[in-house]
Amino acid sequence: MSDLTDQVHGALETSQKFTGLERGDYEASRLGGLTNLVFRLEPKTDKARAAMSGNLIVRVPGEGTSEYIDRAVESHNAQVAADIGVSAPVIYSNPRTGLMIARCIDNIATMTPDLFKSRAGSPGRAGAAFAKLHGSGKEFQFRFELFAMIEDYLNVLSTKTIDMPDGYGQVVEAAAPVKAALAANPGKLAPCHCDPLCENFLDDGTKMWIVDWEYSGMNDPLWDLGDLSVEGGFDEAQDRELLQAYCGGAPDAETIARMMIYKAMCDLLWTLWGLIQHANNNPAEDFWAYSIGRFERCKALMNDPRFAGYVKAIAKA
């Protein structure tokens, strides 16, 4: 733990906002995170309470993450999200290294699929947070390009020796009309999270906060809703609550169609990503099982009799 403590204290010193604090002035607790080191800091002395003005979150970027995450983009977008009021206030952010210190949001629950089911009103609070973000009129850096990413992943997979899931070719072929429909009627771009895992949502029972802006960018806002629905395993009632809070009333047919299409495309995208991890023998988890689970859900969505109607609703809008 001493090495981790050194990293936390080094982060405070690097920020030059907490000079004079010693290790005994605060308590650091390690939080979750698969790729980064994340700590909650609680002041323990009067000196620390005066300097910190409450609890802090220190995020030390994981080794190698700069190879696939643009920290300058993340730093900009995290500050914009904080200014909008949907994310934690940023105290310090280094756009070169990725070191970030933010105000800790206390008395919250870090969401999971189970909590989205058990905490009454939580899908609606997430919808309200998305509405505030997407309707802010602000600009994020970076443009999230769904089909360019799918094409990139397919090109990578073409260089690998790997068995593809049954029905893979048919699903990729069936995505072509989806691409054409979205190209004919692209959604109006808005600042989006783009990676809305349940764990990136913090709920205080009244307001939902969103954190972790590593993959954020300008995107069709219905991507965020479809992706959260998939990640949270939302049922139809949860989808309805999410959409009604987001729209401020009953959603129109095109909004529903766009969200449902993105649910399928989200699973297709992350299926391909998982297959790459499997081909690369990534030991972090069973990526073959991950990919198959994603792919089967994608197939089920695209084989639903209503799916063709969703595509037509967008193409004709």
Residue pairs with C-beta under 8 A, 6 or more apart in sequence:
4 28
4 30
4 37
4 39
5 23
5 28
7 37
7 60
8 28
8 39
8 41
8 58
8 60
9 23
11 58
11 60
11 99
11 101
12 18
12 21
12 58
12 101
13 19
14 94
14 99
15 91
15 92
15 99
15 101
17 91
17 92
17 101
18 51
18 52
20 47
20 51
21 47
21 48
21 51
21 52
24 44
24 45
25 43
25 44
25 45
25 47
25 48
25 51
26 41
26 42
26 43
26 44
26 45
26 48
26 52
27 41
27 42
27 44
28 39
28 40
28 41
28 58
29 39
29 40
29 41
29 42
30 37
30 38
30 39
31 38
31 39
31 40
31 57
32 38
32 110
32 199
33 59
33 62
34 284
35 62
35 65
36 59
36 60
36 61
36 62
36 65
37 59
37 60
37 62
38 57
38 58
38 59
38 60
39 57
39 58
39 59
39 60
40 55
40 56
40 57
40 104
41 52
41 55
41 56
41 57
41 58
41 104
42 55
43 49
43 51
43 52
43 54
43 55
54 103
54 104
54 106
55 103
55 104
55 106
56 91
56 101
56 102
56 103
56 104
57 88
57 101
57 102
57 103
57 104
58 100
58 101
59 98
59 99
59 100
59 101
59 102
60 99
61 69
61 71
61 97
61 98
61 99
65 98
65 214
66 98
69 98
69 214
69 215
70 142
71 94
71 95
71 96
71 97
71 98
72 95
72 96
72 141
73 140
73 141
73 142
73 216
73 217
74 95
74 98
74 213
74 214
74 216
75 93
75 94
75 95
75 98
75 100
76 95
76 140
76 141
77 140
77 141
77 142
77 191
77 213
77 216
77 217
78 87
78 90
78 93
78 100
78 102
78 213
78 216
79 90
79 93
80 138
80 139
80 140
80 191
81 87
81 133
81 191
81 210
81 213
81 216
82 88
82 89
82 90
82 102
83 138
84 132
84 133
84 136
84 138
84 191
85 132
86 129
86 132
86 133
86 209
86 210
87 209
87 210
87 211
87 213
88 102
88 103
88 104
88 105
88 209
88 211
89 102
89 103
90 100
90 101
90 102
90 103
91 101
91 102
91 103
92 99
92 100
92 101
93 99
93 100
93 101
94 100
102 211
105 202
105 204
105 209
107 204
108 202
108 203
108 204
108 209
109 115
109 119
109 202
109 203
109 204
110 199
110 201
110 202
111 119
111 122
111 198
111 199
111 201
111 202
111 203
111 208
111 232
112 198
112 199
113 198
113 231
113 232
113 233
115 122
115 198
115 203
116 122
116 123
116 126
116 198
116 232
116 234
116 238
117 238
119 203
119 205
121 241
122 203
122 208
123 232
123 234
123 238
123 239
123 241
123 242
123 245
124 241
124 242
124 244
124 245
125 203
125 206
125 207
125 208
125 245
126 201
126 208
126 228
126 242
126 245
127 225
127 241
127 242
127 243
127 244
127 245
127 246
128 207
128 208
128 245
128 246
129 201
129 207
129 208
129 209
129 210
130 221
130 224
130 225
130 228
130 246
131 245
131 246
131 247
131 248
133 190
133 191
133 192
133 193
133 210
133 224
134 190
134 191
134 192
134 221
134 224
135 190
136 190
136 191
138 191
139 191
139 218
140 191
140 192
140 216
140 217
140 218
141 217
142 216
142 217
142 218
143 189
143 217
143 218
143 219
144 192
144 194
144 215
144 217
144 218
144 219
144 223
146 182
146 219
146 223
146 265
146 269
147 179
147 182
149 269
150 175
150 265
150 268
150 269
150 272
153 269
153 272
153 273
153 275
153 276
154 172
154 272
156 276
157 164
157 272
157 275
157 276
157 279
160 275
160 276
160 279
160 280
161 279
162 275
162 278
162 279
164 275
165 271
165 291
165 292
165 295
167 295
167 299
168 295
171 268
171 295
171 298
171 299
171 302
172 268
174 302
175 265
175 268
175 302
177 311
178 261
178 264
178 265
178 311
180 315
181 261
181 311
181 312
181 314
181 315
182 220
182 261
182 314
184 314
184 315
185 314
185 315
185 317
186 220
187 220
187 221
187 222
187 258
188 220
188 221
189 218
189 219
189 220
190 218
190 219
190 220
190 221
191 216
191 217
191 218
192 216
192 217
192 218
192 219
192 220
192 221
192 223
192 224
193 200
193 210
193 213
193 215
193 216
193 224
194 215
194 216
194 217
194 219
194 223
194 224
194 227
195 212
195 214
195 215
195 216
195 227
196 210
196 224
196 227
196 228
196 231
197 212
197 231
198 228
198 231
198 232
200 210
200 211
200 212
201 208
201 209
201 210
201 211
201 228
202 208
202 209
202 210
202 211
203 209
220 258
220 262
222 255
222 258
222 259
222 262
223 262
223 266
225 242
225 243
225 246
225 259
225 262
226 258
226 259
226 260
226 261
226 262
226 263
226 265
226 266
227 262
227 263
227 266
228 234
228 242
229 238
229 239
229 242
229 259
229 263
230 263
230 266
230 267
230 297
232 238
234 242
239 259
243 251
243 255
243 256
243 259
244 250
244 251
247 255
251 259
253 313
254 313
254 314
254 317
256 310
257 309
257 310
257 311
257 313
257 314
258 310
258 314
260 301
260 306
260 307
260 310
261 307
261 310
261 311
261 314
263 301
264 298
264 301
264 302
264 307
267 294
267 295
267 297
267 298
267 301
268 294
268 295
268 298
270 294
271 291
271 294
271 295
271 298
274 287
274 288
274 290
274 291
274 294
275 287
275 288
275 291
277 284
277 287
277 290
278 287
278 288
278 291
301 307
